[in-house]
Amino acid sequence: MNRNLVVGTLLSAVFILAAITSFFWTPFDHAALSIPTRLQSPNSTHLLGTDHFGRDILSLVMVGARTSIAVALVAVGIGMALGIPLGLWAAARRGSLIDEVIMRGNDLVFAFPSLVIAILITAVFGAGAINAIIAIGIFNIPVFARITRGAALSLWEREFILAARVSGKSGLRISIEHILPNITNLLIVQTTIQFSLGILAEAALSYVGLGAQPPTPSWGRMLADAQTMVSLAPHMALIPGFAIILTVLGLNLMGDGLRDILDPRLRRHRV
């Protein structure tokens, strides 16, 4: 049994379960203010303490997990939906003008980090979770396009692909029926990595005020609120910080474990 996969899956499952649970139950109303109980350290009533408005931090973390996971999930979905077809198309038309345009377009997007793209989008449409999704999704497109193209190019000269071409199959049909199934393992691993990076990006955007807006809880927003309270209530910063760290760590470990299991070269090496 792969240890990285087990540990990563367990860590990821904890936060995914917390996010799902927050839809129908949290220990307290995450939006309820209670000034008399503000800045409480973790105790029997508030297991993770309260913030500067008296809100229960455990409830905020649970709902914040929902926000972070939803933003990252949709953003990665956008990257996959657009990046994978572009990568397959570029590989099928390798060396052509289409291939060159797609790859230079990828280079152009890579020149602007997701935070810069988010600032540009926010300047036009305003801050919010939707704009954070668009920014992170745009940045994911060239990632999946490059990974897909690189993996597909290594297959186009293989014998079974040459046989498919001789049989009269079109480039589109070969890409769908033969190329894509053979690079799915690589794409699964890359998806877990981009998902963890998406959570980090969402936290960063929320921290600078470009992500989810109040009253919607977000781990990055919680860190921003805690930065002036560190000396009075360090748990306000430590708890969302650890939530981000553990979630990203879990997804990365899960990705490493999946790579070890799905990569045939690594399997042969272990044998």
C-alpha positions in Angstrom: 0.0 0.0 0.0 1.4 3.4 -1.0 1.9 5.5 2.2 1.8 8.9 0.4 -1.5 8.0 -1.2 -3.1 6.9 2.1 -1.9 9.9 4.1 -2.8 12.3 1.3 -6.2 10.8 0.8 -7.0 11.0 4.5 -5.9 14.6 4.8 -7.8 15.6 1.7 -10.9 13.6 2.8 -11.0 15.5 6.2 -11.4 18.9 4.5 -13.6 17.7 1.8 -15.9 16.1 4.4 -15.8 19.3 6.4 -16.8 21.3 3.3 -19.7 18.9 2.5 -20.9 18.9 6.1 -20.9 22.7 6.2 -23.8 22.7 3.7 -26.2 21.3 6.4 -24.4 21.7 9.8 -21.8 23.8 11.5 -21.3 24.1 15.3 -22.4 27.7 15.2 -23.8 30.1 12.6 -20.6 31.2 10.8 -22.0 34.7 10.3 -23.3 35.2 13.8 -21.5 38.0 15.7 -21.0 37.8 19.5 -18.9 40.6 20.9 -18.9 39.2 24.5 -17.1 36.0 23.3 -14.6 37.7 20.9 -11.0 36.5 20.8 -11.6 33.4 22.9 -8.8 30.7 22.8 -9.9 27.2 21.9 -12.2 25.9 24.6 -14.9 23.3 25.2 -17.6 25.5 23.7 -15.6 26.9 20.8 -13.2 24.1 19.9 -11.0 26.3 17.7 -11.8 29.6 19.5 -13.4 32.7 18.2 -12.3 35.7 16.1 -12.4 39.4 16.7 -16.1 39.5 16.0 -16.9 36.5 18.2 -17.6 34.2 15.3 -16.8 30.5 15.8 -13.5 29.7 14.0 -14.4 26.0 13.5 -17.5 27.0 11.6 -15.6 29.6 9.6 -13.0 27.0 8.7 -15.6 24.5 7.6 -17.4 27.0 5.4 -14.1 28.4 4.2 -13.2 24.9 3.0 -16.3 24.9 0.9 -15.3 28.2 -0.7 -11.7 27.2 -1.3 -12.5 23.8 -2.7 -15.3 25.1 -4.9 -13.2 27.8 -6.4 -10.2 25.5 -7.0 -12.4 22.7 -8.4 -14.2 24.9 -11.0 -11.0 26.7 -11.9 -9.2 23.4 -12.6 -12.2 22.2 -14.5 -11.9 25.2 -16.8 -8.3 24.6 -17.3 -8.9 20.9 -18.2 -11.9 21.6 -20.4 -10.0 24.1 -22.6 -6.3 23.1 -22.1 -6.6 19.4 -22.9 -8.3 19.8 -26.3 -5.8 22.5 -27.2 -2.9 20.3 -26.2 -4.3 17.4 -28.3 -4.9 19.7 -31.2 -1.4 21.1 -31.1 0.1 17.7 -30.9 -2.0 16.4 -33.8 -0.9 19.4 -35.9 2.7 19.5 -34.6 5.0 21.9 -36.5 2.1 23.7 -38.2 0.9 27.3 -37.7 -1.9 26.0 -35.4 0.7 24.4 -33.1 2.8 27.5 -33.1 -0.2 29.8 -32.3 -1.4 27.6 -29.4 2.1 27.3 -27.8 2.8 31.1 -28.2 -0.6 31.8 -26.7 0.4 29.6 -23.8 3.6 31.5 -23.4 1.7 34.8 -23.3 -0.6 33.6 -20.5 2.3 32.2 -18.6 3.9 35.7 -18.7 1.0 36.9 -16.4 0.7 35.1 -13.1 -2.8 34.3 -11.8 -2.6 37.2 -9.3 -1.9 39.7 -12.1 -4.7 38.3 -14.2 -7.0 38.6 -11.2 -6.0 42.2 -10.7 -6.8 42.9 -14.4 -10.1 41.1 -14.2 -11.0 42.8 -10.9 -10.2 46.3 -12.3 -12.8 45.7 -15.0 -15.5 43.6 -13.3 -14.9 44.0 -9.6 -13.6 41.6 -6.9 -15.4 38.3 -6.1 -15.2 34.6 -6.2 -16.3 34.3 -9.8 -13.5 36.5 -11.0 -11.0 34.5 -8.9 -12.3 31.3 -10.6 -11.8 33.0 -14.0 -8.3 34.1 -13.2 -7.2 30.8 -11.8 -8.9 28.9 -14.6 -7.2 31.0 -17.3 -3.8 30.3 -15.7 -4.6 26.5 -15.7 -5.3 26.4 -19.4 -1.7 26.6 -20.6 -0.6 24.2 -17.9 -2.9 21.4 -19.1 -2.2 22.3 -22.8 1.5 21.9 -22.4 1.3 18.7 -20.3 -1.2 17.2 -22.8 0.8 18.2 -25.9 4.1 16.9 -24.5 2.6 13.6 -23.5 0.7 13.3 -26.8 3.8 14.0 -28.9 5.6 11.1 -27.4 2.8 8.8 -28.6 2.3 10.0 -32.1 5.3 8.1 -33.5 4.4 4.8 -31.7 3.5 1.8 -33.8 -0.2 1.6 -32.7 -0.7 5.2 -33.7 0.9 4.7 -37.1 -1.3 1.7 -37.6 -4.4 3.8 -36.8 -3.2 6.5 -39.3 -2.7 3.8 -42.0 -6.2 2.5 -41.3 -7.6 5.9 -42.3 -8.5 7.4 -38.9 -8.5 11.2 -38.7 -6.3 13.1 -36.3 -9.3 14.0 -34.1 -10.4 10.4 -33.9 -6.9 9.1 -33.1 -6.5 11.8 -30.4 -9.8 10.8 -28.7 -9.6 7.0 -29.1 -5.9 6.4 -28.7 -3.9 9.4 -27.4 -6.2 10.6 -24.6 -6.8 7.2 -22.9 -3.0 6.7 -22.8 -2.2 10.0 -21.1 -5.1 10.0 -18.7 -2.9 8.7 -15.8 -0.6 11.7 -16.3 -3.5 14.1 -16.4 -5.0 12.7 -13.2 -1.8 13.3 -11.3 -1.5 16.8 -12.8 -5.1 17.6 -11.8 -4.3 16.9 -8.1 -1.3 19.2 -8.3 -3.3 22.0 -10.0 -6.1 21.5 -7.5 -3.7 22.1 -4.6 -2.2 25.1 -6.4 -5.8 26.4 -7.0 -6.5 26.3 -3.3 -3.3 28.3 -2.6 -4.2 30.8 -5.4 -7.7 31.3 -4.0 -6.3 31.9 -0.5 -3.8 34.4 -1.9 -6.4 36.3 -3.9 -8.8 36.4 -0.9 -5.9 37.6 1.3 -5.4 40.6 -0.9 -9.1 41.2 -1.2 -9.6 39.9 -4.8 -11.3 36.6 -4.0 -14.4 35.7 -2.0 -16.0 38.8 -0.4 -17.5 39.2 3.0 -19.7 37.7 4.4 -18.5 34.6 2.5 -15.8 33.0 4.6 -12.5 32.1 3.0 -9.2 30.9 4.5 -7.3 33.7 2.8 -9.8 36.3 4.1 -9.4 34.8 7.6 -5.6 35.2 7.4 -6.1 38.8 6.3 -8.4 39.5 9.2 -6.0 37.9 11.7 -2.8 39.8 10.6 -3.5 42.7 13.1 -4.6 40.3 15.9 -1.6 37.9 16.0 -0.3 39.1 19.3 -3.8 39.0 20.9 -5.2 35.9 19.4 -2.5 33.9 17.4 -5.0 31.0 16.9 -6.9 33.3 14.4 -3.9 33.1 12.0 -2.6 29.6 12.9 -5.8 27.7 12.3 -6.7 28.8 8.8 -2.9 28.7 8.0 -2.7 25.1 9.1 -5.9 24.3 7.2 -4.3 25.6 4.0 -1.0 23.8 4.7 -2.6 20.4 5.5 -5.0 20.5 2.5 -2.3 21.4 0.0 0.0 18.8 1.6 -2.7 16.2 1.4 -3.4 16.8 -2.2 0.3 16.8 -3.1 0.9 13.5 -1.3 -2.1 12.1 -3.0 -0.7 13.2 -6.3 2.7 11.6 -5.6 1.0 8.4 -4.5 -1.1 8.3 -7.7 2.0 8.9 -9.8 3.8 6.0 -8.1 0.8 3.7 -8.8 -0.1 4.8 -12.3 3.3 5.4 -13.8 4.4 2.0 -15.3 8.0 3.0 -15.2 7.9 3.5 -11.5 6.0 0.2 -11.1 8.8 -1.6 -12.9 11.4 0.1 -10.8 9.7 -1.0 -7.6 9.5 -4.6 -8.9 
